[in-house]
Amino acid sequence: MLTTGFTIFLAGALLLAKLPRRVMLRALKHDLLLDLAVTLLVLLIHWGTFSGVMAATVAGLLTSLATSGLKRLIGYADGRNYYPGRIRLDV
């Protein structure tokens, strides 16, 4: 379950990393909404078995940790304004 949950999380993280920087920073502004959407989506996809639901829960928790950490680390964007985190990106 943990391995499957980590694999699901890794797939979502790679998709977030492939987004253009501005889109990724705008998505990080709404980190709670992003967490809820990803968690609900993976729960709907893996619904039906206990191991599937637990893997989706692990993926949702890891996504929540990652988006909160990324928002503090690299910041977020609100429209044309960039609010940097600890590491400043060239946007």
DSSP file with accessible surface (Angstrom, degrees, kcal/mol):
  #  RESIDUE AA STRUCTURE BP1 BP2  ACC     N-H-->O    O-->H-N    N-H-->O    O-->H-N    TCO  KAPPA ALPHA  PHI   PSI    X-CA   Y-CA   Z-CA
    1    1 A M     >        0   0  106      0, 0.0     4,-2.5     0, 0.0     5,-0.2   0.000 360.0 360.0 360.0 -44.0    0.0    0.0    0.0
    2    2 A L  H  >  +     0   0  128      2,-0.2     4,-2.6     1,-0.2     5,-0.2   0.904 360.0  48.5 -65.7 -40.4    2.8    2.4    0.9
    3    3 A T  H  > S+     0   0  111      2,-0.2     4,-2.3     1,-0.2    -1,-0.2   0.927 113.5  46.5 -65.5 -43.4    4.7    1.6   -2.3
    4    4 A T  H  > S+     0   0   72      2,-0.2     4,-2.5     1,-0.2    -2,-0.2   0.915 112.7  50.1 -64.9 -42.4    1.6    2.0   -4.4
    5    5 A G  H  X S+     0   0    0     -4,-2.5     4,-2.4     1,-0.2    -2,-0.2   0.911 111.0  48.9 -62.3 -41.0    0.7    5.3   -2.7
    6    6 A F  H  X S+     0   0  108     -4,-2.6     4,-2.6     2,-0.2    -1,-0.2   0.896 110.4  51.4 -66.2 -37.7    4.2    6.6   -3.2
    7    7 A T  H  X S+     0   0   83     -4,-2.3     4,-2.0     2,-0.2    -2,-0.2   0.914 110.1  48.6 -65.1 -41.8    4.0    5.6   -6.9
    8    8 A I  H  X S+     0   0   29     -4,-2.5     4,-1.9     2,-0.2    -2,-0.2   0.931 113.0  48.4 -63.0 -43.5    0.7    7.4   -7.3
    9    9 A F  H  X S+     0   0   36     -4,-2.4     4,-2.7     1,-0.2    -2,-0.2   0.915 108.4  54.0 -62.3 -42.5    2.2   10.5   -5.6
   10   10 A L  H  X S+     0   0   76     -4,-2.6     4,-2.4     1,-0.2    -1,-0.2   0.895 105.9  53.1 -62.0 -38.2    5.3   10.4   -7.8
   11   11 A A  H  X S+     0   0   56     -4,-2.0     4,-1.8     1,-0.2    -1,-0.2   0.931 111.9  45.0 -62.9 -43.6    3.1   10.4  -10.9
   12   12 A G  H  X S+     0   0   36     -4,-1.9     4,-2.2     1,-0.2    -2,-0.2   0.896 111.8  52.3 -67.1 -38.0    1.3   13.5   -9.7
   13   13 A A  H  X S+     0   0   33     -4,-2.7     4,-2.3     1,-0.2    -2,-0.2   0.894 108.3  50.9 -65.8 -38.4    4.6   15.2   -8.7
   14   14 A L  H  X S+     0   0  103     -4,-2.4     4,-1.5     2,-0.2    -1,-0.2   0.880 109.0  51.3 -67.7 -36.3    6.1   14.6  -12.1
   15   15 A L  H  X S+     0   0  120     -4,-1.8     4,-0.7     2,-0.2    -2,-0.2   0.916 110.5  48.8 -65.0 -40.7    3.0   16.1  -13.8
   16   16 A L  H >< S+     0   0   27     -4,-2.2     3,-0.8     1,-0.2    -2,-0.2   0.898 109.9  52.2 -65.2 -37.4    3.3   19.2  -11.6
   17   17 A A  H 3< S+     0   0   56     -4,-2.3    -1,-0.2     1,-0.2    -2,-0.2   0.801 104.7  56.5 -69.8 -27.2    7.0   19.5  -12.4
   18   18 A K  H 3< S+     0   0  177     -4,-1.5    -1,-0.2    -3,-0.2    -2,-0.2   0.638  86.1 100.9 -80.1 -13.4    6.3   19.3  -16.1
   19   19 A L  S << S-     0   0   65     -3,-0.8    -3,-0.0    -4,-0.7     5,-0.0  -0.342  90.4 -92.4 -67.4 150.7    4.0   22.3  -16.0
   20   20 A P     >  -     0   0   85      0, 0.0     4,-2.6     0, 0.0     3,-0.3  -0.339  41.3-111.4 -58.4 148.7    5.3   25.7  -17.1
   21   21 A R  H  > S+     0   0  129      1,-0.2     4,-2.7     2,-0.2     5,-0.2   0.870 115.6  50.7 -55.5 -43.3    6.8   27.6  -14.1
   22   22 A R  H  > S+     0   0  123      2,-0.2     4,-2.1     1,-0.2    -1,-0.2   0.908 111.8  47.5 -63.9 -40.5    4.1   30.3  -14.1
   23   23 A V  H  > S+     0   0   65     -3,-0.3     4,-2.3     2,-0.2    -2,-0.2   0.919 112.5  49.7 -66.3 -42.1    1.3   27.7  -14.1
   24   24 A M  H  X S+     0   0   10     -4,-2.6     4,-2.1     1,-0.2    -2,-0.2   0.929 111.4  48.5 -62.9 -42.6    2.9   25.7  -11.4
   25   25 A L  H  X S+     0   0    0     -4,-2.7    52,-1.8    -5,-0.2     4,-0.8   0.869 111.3  50.1 -67.3 -34.9    3.3   28.8   -9.2
   26   26 A R  H  X S+     0   0  108     -4,-2.1     4,-0.7    -5,-0.2     3,-0.4   0.877 109.9  51.3 -69.1 -36.2   -0.3   29.8   -9.8
   27   27 A A  H >< S+     0   0   28     -4,-2.3     3,-0.8     1,-0.2     7,-0.3   0.877 104.6  57.2 -66.5 -35.9   -1.4   26.3   -8.8
   28   28 A L  H >< S+     0   0    0     -4,-2.1     3,-0.9     1,-0.2    -1,-0.2   0.718  93.1  68.4 -69.8 -19.4    0.6   26.5   -5.6
   29   29 A K  H 3< S+     0   0   62     -4,-0.8     2,-0.5    -3,-0.4    -1,-0.2   0.888 104.9  43.3 -62.5 -34.9   -1.3   29.6   -4.6
   30   30 A H  T <X S+     0   0   98     -3,-0.8     4,-2.4    -4,-0.7    -1,-0.3  -0.412  74.2 148.6-105.6  56.0   -4.3   27.3   -4.2
   31   31 A D  H <>  +     0   0   32     -3,-0.9     4,-2.6    -2,-0.5    -1,-0.2   0.882  69.6  51.2 -64.6 -37.1   -2.5   24.5   -2.4
   32   32 A L  H  > S+     0   0  118     -3,-0.2     4,-2.6     2,-0.2    -1,-0.2   0.940 111.9  46.7 -66.1 -44.0   -5.5   23.4   -0.3
   33   33 A L  H  > S+     0   0  118      1,-0.2     4,-2.5     2,-0.2    -2,-0.2   0.908 112.6  50.7 -63.4 -39.8   -7.8   23.2   -3.4
   34   34 A L  H  X S+     0   0   47     -4,-2.4     4,-2.6    -7,-0.3     5,-0.3   0.921 110.2  49.8 -63.5 -42.8   -5.1   21.3   -5.2
   35   35 A D  H  X S+     0   0   12     -4,-2.6     4,-2.6     1,-0.2     5,-0.2   0.929 112.6  46.5 -61.2 -46.3   -4.7   18.8   -2.3
   36   36 A L  H  X S+     0   0   95     -4,-2.6     4,-2.7     2,-0.2     5,-0.2   0.913 112.9  49.2 -63.9 -42.4   -8.4   18.2   -2.2
   37   37 A A  H  X S+     0   0   54     -4,-2.5     4,-2.4    -5,-0.2    -2,-0.2   0.934 113.9  44.9 -64.5 -45.5   -8.7   17.7   -5.9
   38   38 A V  H  X S+     0   0   41     -4,-2.6     4,-2.7     2,-0.2     5,-0.3   0.934 114.5  48.9 -65.0 -44.1   -5.8   15.3   -6.1
   39   39 A T  H  X S+     0   0   36     -4,-2.6     4,-2.2    -5,-0.3    -2,-0.2   0.937 113.8  45.4 -62.8 -45.6   -7.0   13.3   -3.1
   40   40 A L  H  X S+     0   0  107     -4,-2.7     4,-2.5    -5,-0.2    -1,-0.2   0.906 113.0  51.5 -65.0 -39.3  -10.6   13.1   -4.3
   41   41 A L  H  X S+     0   0  104     -4,-2.4     4,-2.3    -5,-0.2    -2,-0.2   0.945 112.6  43.4 -64.1 -47.6   -9.4   12.1   -7.8
   42   42 A V  H  X S+     0   0   14     -4,-2.7     4,-2.3     1,-0.2    -1,-0.2   0.858 112.8  53.6 -70.9 -30.1   -7.1    9.3   -6.7
   43   43 A L  H  < S+     0   0   40     -4,-2.2     4,-0.4    -5,-0.3    -1,-0.2   0.922 110.4  47.0 -66.6 -41.4   -9.8    8.1   -4.2
   44   44 A L  H >< S+     0   0  136     -4,-2.5     3,-0.6     1,-0.2    -2,-0.2   0.900 113.9  48.2 -65.2 -38.9  -12.3    7.9   -7.0
   45   45 A I  H 3< S+     0   0  109     -4,-2.3    -2,-0.2     1,-0.2    -1,-0.2   0.911 119.9  36.3 -67.5 -40.9   -9.9    6.1   -9.3
   46   46 A H  T >< S+     0   0   55     -4,-2.3     3,-0.8    -5,-0.2    -1,-0.2   0.204  86.4 130.1-101.5  16.0   -8.8    3.5   -6.6
   47   47 A W  T <   +     0   0  185     -3,-0.6     3,-0.1    -4,-0.4    -3,-0.1  -0.368  48.3  56.4 -67.6 145.8  -12.1    3.0   -4.9
   48   48 A G  T 3  S+     0   0   63      1,-0.2     2,-0.3    -2,-0.1    -1,-0.2   0.018  94.5  59.9 125.4 -29.8  -13.3   -0.6   -4.4
   49   49 A T  S <> S-     0   0   80     -3,-0.8     4,-2.2     1,-0.1    -1,-0.2  -0.944  74.8-127.4-128.0 153.6  -10.5   -2.3   -2.5
   50   50 A F  H  > S+     0   0  149     -2,-0.3     4,-2.5     1,-0.2     5,-0.2   0.922 112.1  50.1 -63.5 -42.5   -9.0   -1.5    0.9
   51   51 A S  H  > S+     0   0   68      1,-0.2     4,-2.3     2,-0.2    -1,-0.2   0.877 110.0  51.3 -67.0 -33.9   -5.5   -1.5   -0.5
   52   52 A G  H  > S+     0   0    9      2,-0.2     4,-2.3     1,-0.2    -1,-0.2   0.919 111.4  46.5 -67.1 -43.2   -6.6    0.9   -3.3
   53   53 A V  H  X S+     0   0   34     -4,-2.2     4,-2.2     2,-0.2    -2,-0.2   0.908 113.6  48.8 -67.1 -39.3   -8.2    3.3   -0.8
   54   54 A M  H  X S+     0   0   65     -4,-2.5     4,-2.4     2,-0.2    -2,-0.2   0.904 110.8  50.4 -68.5 -38.2   -5.2    3.2    1.5
   55   55 A A  H  X S+     0   0    1     -4,-2.3     4,-2.4     2,-0.2    -2,-0.2   0.914 111.3  49.0 -64.0 -41.0   -2.8    3.8   -1.4
   56   56 A A  H  X S+     0   0    0     -4,-2.3     4,-2.5     2,-0.2    -2,-0.2   0.886 110.0  51.8 -65.7 -37.0   -4.9    6.8   -2.5
   57   57 A T  H  X S+     0   0   50     -4,-2.2     4,-2.5     2,-0.2    -2,-0.2   0.922 109.8  48.5 -65.4 -42.9   -4.9    8.1    1.1
   58   58 A V  H  X S+     0   0   26     -4,-2.4     4,-2.6     2,-0.2     5,-0.2   0.931 112.0  49.7 -62.1 -43.3   -1.1    7.9    1.2
   59   59 A A  H  X S+     0   0    1     -4,-2.4     4,-2.3     1,-0.2    -2,-0.2   0.908 111.0  49.8 -63.3 -40.4   -0.8    9.7   -2.1
   60   60 A G  H  X S+     0   0    4     -4,-2.5     4,-2.2     2,-0.2    -1,-0.2   0.913 111.5  48.1 -64.7 -42.0   -3.1   12.4   -0.9
   61   61 A L  H  X S+     0   0  110     -4,-2.5     4,-2.3     2,-0.2    -2,-0.2   0.920 112.6  48.0 -65.4 -42.3   -1.1   12.9    2.3
   62   62 A L  H  X S+     0   0   51     -4,-2.6     4,-2.6     2,-0.2    -2,-0.2   0.889 110.6  52.3 -65.9 -37.1    2.2   13.0    0.4
   63   63 A T  H  X S+     0   0   15     -4,-2.3     4,-2.8    -5,-0.2     5,-0.3   0.918 108.7  50.6 -63.7 -41.7    0.6   15.5   -2.1
   64   64 A S  H  X S+     0   0   46     -4,-2.2     4,-2.0     1,-0.2     5,-0.2   0.924 112.2  46.4 -63.3 -43.6   -0.5   17.7    0.8
   65   65 A L  H  X S+     0   0  124     -4,-2.3     4,-2.3     1,-0.2    -1,-0.2   0.915 114.1  48.9 -63.2 -42.2    3.0   17.6    2.4
   66   66 A A  H  X S+     0   0   32     -4,-2.6     4,-3.0     2,-0.2     5,-0.2   0.923 111.5  46.7 -67.5 -44.6    4.7   18.4   -1.0
   67   67 A T  H  X S+     0   0    3     -4,-2.8     4,-2.3     2,-0.2    -1,-0.2   0.910 114.1  48.2 -68.0 -38.3    2.4   21.3   -2.0
   68   68 A S  H  X S+     0   0   45     -4,-2.0     4,-1.8    -5,-0.3    -1,-0.2   0.926 114.8  46.2 -65.1 -42.6    2.8   22.9    1.5
   69   69 A G  H  X S+     0   0   38     -4,-2.3     4,-2.4    -5,-0.2    -2,-0.2   0.912 112.8  49.1 -65.7 -41.9    6.6   22.4    1.3
   70   70 A L  H  X>S+     0   0   54     -4,-3.0     4,-3.2     2,-0.2     5,-0.9   0.888 108.0  54.2 -65.6 -38.1    6.9   23.7   -2.2
   71   71 A K  H  X5S+     0   0   54     -4,-2.3     4,-0.8    -5,-0.2    -1,-0.2   0.913 114.8  40.5 -63.7 -39.4    4.8   26.8   -1.4
   72   72 A R  H  <5S+     0   0  199     -4,-1.8    14,-1.5    -5,-0.2    -2,-0.2   0.849 121.0  44.5 -75.0 -32.8    7.1   27.6    1.5
   73   73 A L  H  <5S+     0   0   74     -4,-2.4    14,-3.7    12,-0.2    12,-0.2   0.943 133.2  11.2 -80.0 -49.5   10.3   26.7   -0.5
   74   74 A I  H  <5S-     0   0   17     -4,-3.2    11,-0.5     1,-0.3    15,-0.4   0.558  98.3-137.1-109.6 -11.2    9.7   28.3   -3.9
   75   75 A G     << -     0   0    1     -5,-0.9     2,-0.3    -4,-0.8    -1,-0.3  -0.455  17.1 -95.5  93.2-162.5    6.7   30.5   -3.2
   76   76 A Y  E     -A   83   0A  70      7,-1.9     7,-3.0    -2,-0.1     2,-0.4  -0.944  20.5-121.3-153.3 168.6    3.6   31.1   -5.3
   77   77 A A  E     -A   82   0A   9    -52,-1.8     2,-0.5    -2,-0.3   -48,-0.2  -0.950  11.2-167.9-121.6 141.4    2.2   33.5   -7.9
   78   78 A D  E >   -A   81   0A  71      3,-2.8     3,-1.9    -2,-0.4     2,-0.5  -0.904  69.2 -55.5-127.5  97.6   -1.0   35.6   -7.7
   79   79 A G  T 3  S-     0   0   42     -2,-0.5   -53,-0.0     1,-0.3     0, 0.0  -0.546 122.7 -17.4  68.8-119.3   -1.8   37.0  -11.2
   80   80 A R  T 3  S+     0   0  219     -2,-0.5     2,-0.4    -3,-0.1    -1,-0.3   0.432 119.1  96.1 -98.0  -0.3    1.4   38.9  -12.2
   81   81 A N  E <   -A   78   0A  94     -3,-1.9    -3,-2.8     2,-0.0     2,-0.5  -0.778  59.2-155.6 -95.1 136.0    2.8   39.1   -8.7
   82   82 A Y  E     -A   77   0A  47     -2,-0.4    -5,-0.2    -5,-0.2    -7,-0.1  -0.939   2.7-163.0-112.3 124.2    5.4   36.5   -7.5
   83   83 A Y  E     -A   76   0A  92     -7,-3.0    -7,-1.9    -2,-0.5    -2,-0.0  -0.902  22.9-143.8-106.2 101.7    5.7   35.9   -3.8
   84   84 A P        -     0   0   58      0, 0.0    -9,-0.3     0, 0.0     4,-0.1  -0.267  10.3-156.0 -70.9 153.3    9.0   34.2   -3.3
   85   85 A G        -     0   0   27      2,-0.7   -12,-0.2   -11,-0.5   -11,-0.2   0.030  56.0 -59.8 -97.6-146.8    9.7   31.5   -0.8
   86   86 A R  S    S+     0   0  222    -14,-1.5     2,-0.5     1,-0.1   -12,-0.2   0.829 130.9  50.1 -71.6 -32.5   13.1   30.6    0.6
   87   87 A I  S    S-     0   0   89    -14,-3.7    -2,-0.7   -15,-0.1     2,-0.4  -0.945  86.1-141.6-108.0 125.4   14.4   29.8   -2.9
   88   88 A R        -     0   0  173     -2,-0.5     2,-0.3    -4,-0.1   -13,-0.1  -0.700  12.7-154.1 -91.9 130.0   13.8   32.5   -5.5
   89   89 A L        -     0   0   42     -2,-0.4     2,-0.9   -15,-0.4   -15,-0.0  -0.768  19.1-122.7 -98.5 147.4   12.8   31.4   -9.0
   90   90 A D              0   0  163     -2,-0.3    -2,-0.0     0, 0.0     0, 0.0  -0.793 360.0 360.0 -87.2 106.6   13.4   33.5  -12.1
   91   91 A V              0   0   71     -2,-0.9    -9,-0.0   -70,-0.1    -2,-0.0  -0.786 360.0 360.0-104.0 360.0    9.9   33.8  -13.6
